[in-house]
């Protein structure tokens, strides 16, 4: 059962399930919901509390939010800034979660254990291209083939975000 104070911070049943699975596997001592960093909020942060090991930003991405080009560009920009502040990212898409929560939990736990056992340097462990794990190649292919792409507009959007 999720602590009521934590439950109030979680923004969706999806986040609640991910949080509960992490608590079941790893406990709640290192897990923090809705962490504010600068002007950004991170859905869940796992802090290994090991010197030199980065905090893990866990993003619970709903398909509705990421259906627009602006949202996708904003998230890439936001992730880059947060990575520059020492975070590594793991993203879970809601469609993947509802399809197979056990697989997504296993992937997340494996990622956390990989980061915890890394060589304790502050090098980047995440990769923007692999952080968006829901068939990014298909999305990039679609974006390349879609005629509404306007590089100048995309650059303006990115500049306005920063």
C-alpha positions in Angstrom: 0.0 0.0 0.0 1.4 3.4 -1.0 1.9 5.9 1.7 -0.9 8.5 1.4 1.6 11.4 1.3 3.3 9.8 -1.7 0.0 8.9 -3.3 -1.0 12.6 -3.3 2.1 13.4 -5.4 1.7 10.7 -8.0 -0.2 12.0 -11.1 -1.8 9.0 -12.6 -2.7 5.3 -12.1 0.3 4.5 -14.4 2.7 6.3 -12.1 1.1 4.7 -9.1 1.7 1.2 -10.5 5.3 1.9 -11.5 6.0 3.4 -8.1 4.4 0.3 -6.3 6.4 -2.1 -8.5 9.6 -0.3 -7.6 8.7 -0.3 -3.9 7.9 -4.0 -4.1 11.3 -4.7 -5.7 13.6 -2.1 -4.1 11.8 -0.5 -1.2 10.9 3.1 -0.9 14.0 4.5 0.8 15.6 5.7 -2.5 12.5 6.5 -4.5 11.0 10.0 -4.8 7.9 11.0 -6.7 7.5 14.3 -8.7 11.0 15.7 -8.0 11.4 19.4 -9.1 14.7 20.2 -10.7 15.0 23.8 -11.8 11.8 24.5 -13.8 11.3 20.8 -14.6 9.6 18.0 -12.7 10.6 14.4 -13.0 7.9 11.7 -12.5 10.0 9.5 -10.3 13.6 9.7 -9.2 15.6 6.7 -7.9 18.6 7.9 -6.0 21.2 5.1 -5.5 22.8 7.2 -2.7 26.2 5.9 -3.9 28.9 8.6 -4.4 29.5 9.1 -8.1 26.5 7.2 -9.3 23.9 9.4 -10.9 20.3 9.7 -9.9 17.9 8.0 -12.3 15.0 9.9 -13.7 12.1 7.6 -14.4 9.6 9.1 -16.8 6.1 7.5 -17.1 5.2 8.7 -20.6 1.6 8.6 -21.7 1.0 8.1 -25.4 -1.4 11.1 -25.6 1.3 13.5 -24.4 3.9 12.3 -26.9 1.7 12.3 -29.9 2.7 15.8 -30.9 6.0 16.9 -32.4 6.3 19.8 -29.9 6.0 17.5 -26.9 8.6 15.2 -28.3 11.0 18.0 -29.0 10.4 19.5 -25.6 11.1 16.2 -23.8 14.3 15.7 -25.8 15.4 19.2 -24.8 14.4 18.8 -21.2 16.2 15.4 -21.0 19.4 16.9 -22.3 19.3 19.7 -19.7 18.7 17.2 -16.9 21.4 14.9 -18.1 23.8 17.9 -18.1 22.8 18.1 -14.4 23.8 14.5 -13.7 20.6 12.5 -14.2 20.3 9.4 -16.4 16.9 8.6 -17.9 14.7 5.6 -18.2 11.4 6.0 -20.0 8.4 3.8 -19.8 5.6 4.3 -22.3 2.1 3.7 -21.0 1.2 1.5 -24.0 4.2 -0.8 -23.2 3.4 -0.8 -19.5 -0.3 -1.8 -20.0 0.7 -4.4 -22.5 3.3 -6.1 -20.3 4.0 -4.5 -16.9 6.3 -7.4 -15.8 8.6 -6.9 -18.8 8.8 -3.2 -18.2 9.4 -3.7 -14.5 12.2 -6.1 -15.4 13.7 -3.7 -17.8 13.6 -0.9 -15.3 15.1 -2.9 -12.4 17.9 -4.1 -14.8 18.6 -0.5 -15.8 18.8 0.6 -12.1 21.1 -2.3 -11.2 23.3 -1.6 -14.2 23.7 2.1 -13.1 24.3 1.1 -9.5 27.0 -1.3 -10.5 28.7 1.0 -13.0 32.2 2.4 -12.4 30.9 5.2 -10.2 32.0 8.0 -12.5 29.8 10.9 -13.5 29.9 9.9 -17.2 26.6 9.8 -19.0 24.9 6.4 -18.8 21.8 7.4 -20.8 21.5 8.0 -24.4 18.9 10.3 -25.8 18.3 8.1 -28.8 17.8 5.0 -26.6 15.9 6.8 -23.8 12.9 7.1 -25.9 12.6 3.3 -26.2 9.2 2.9 -27.9 10.2 2.1 -31.4 12.1 5.3 -31.9 13.3 4.2 -35.2 9.8 4.0 -36.4 9.0 7.4 -35.1 12.1 8.9 -36.7 11.2 7.2 -40.0 7.7 8.7 -39.7 9.1 12.2 -38.9 11.5 12.0 -41.9 8.7 11.0 -44.2 6.1 13.5 -43.0 5.8 16.6 -45.0 4.9 18.9 -42.1 8.4 18.9 -40.7 9.8 22.4 -40.8 13.4 22.5 -39.5 13.3 26.3 -38.9 10.0 25.9 -36.9 11.5 23.1 -34.9 14.6 25.2 -34.1 12.3 28.1 -33.1 10.4 25.7 -30.8 13.6 24.5 -29.2 14.9 28.0 -28.7 11.6 29.1 -27.1 11.8 26.2 -24.7 15.3 27.1 -23.5 
